[in-house]
């Protein structure tokens, strides 16, 4: 302990089989349960005043002795706290979690999953290595398995909806270290993502129109009632909510929802920023191009110039929109071109007005000009920044304007 003066330690045996270290400055441990195959305790985070239940597991290799582990987990599951169970279970949940000449026994897999069902436990969202253990032998006798995992109950997902487990490379060990990130515990704002399949519903068009009409009627009724009670807080708040809902349905081209956040914390975000800053460089001052360069080159003929400045027609807008594949990734607003094409009779005037405004004023509103950056993995298990390929997902209005300019 002299090497770890700021840490507490819990062992399930005198010489230790499972060791639990904790920072006494940041957490408090209570209600400790020691078992041959686990350590269970309640953890209180001092900074956030949050409490969880934590079980650290090291399952025995013999299936008959693991029955005691399943029984103990079932007993502990009576807790109502947010509960995480992590460690080396020494067994797999399915045949696909083991690559070896000898498959695991089916009855043992069923026993493992039956225990988890009783405890209302399921795997936490994970990243990193697919298999967490290997016997380190040659290719002819190599065995791979996912023995290490993090399991959580529904109360945990309510408290930490963005938490995830990262399986690191094993290094010299046979097992991959597991890092559990709680991530932000605040509610997650999710970006709307319109699915083209919704349009196949037989009552799709009718439902959309009814919803718009119903909201319009509710809004007008509220405003009529507000005329007789001008300063009613309830009516004013109701009008505000109805107006907001109505606007979201009618102005689909400028709907905006926050991006979903799954597991890329501030540290990882900084790594991406640093990588592309070093790759692309920083902004520097440059000498502007002289007007003489432009005037000395070939110019546009008057006839072609008139075509370039001619007002864009609605037929041009329609053709540009309908040339965009409905399967292209949507932008920040979540709507694909399939939505606008399927509902063209409904959204035509509003959509065309947005495009025409750009050609009339020469500028785009910020929400239409917003680009969603998505990271596409280059390999099955991405572990570094270089393992991702960034793509930019633009709004359909932006894509339509680009196609008109290019043509």
QUIWORA-V465812 format. One record per helix or strand of 3 or more residues. SS is the DSSP state (alpha for helix, beta for strand). FROM is the first residue (numbers start at 1). TO is the last residue. Records with the same first field share a line. If there is no record, write none. Layout:
# QUIWORA-V465812
SS = FROM-TO ; FROM-TO
This chain:
# QUIWORA-V465812
beta = 7-11 ; 19-23 ; 27-35 ; 38-45 ; 50-58 ; 82-88 ; 126-128 ; 148-152 ; 164-167 ; 178-181 ; 372-377 ; 388-393
alpha = 63-76 ; 95-97 ; 106-119 ; 154-159 ; 196-200 ; 204-226 ; 233-250 ; 252-254 ; 266-280 ; 291-296 ; 302-309 ; 314-322 ; 337-342 ; 344-361 ; 366-369 ; 385-387 ; 396-406
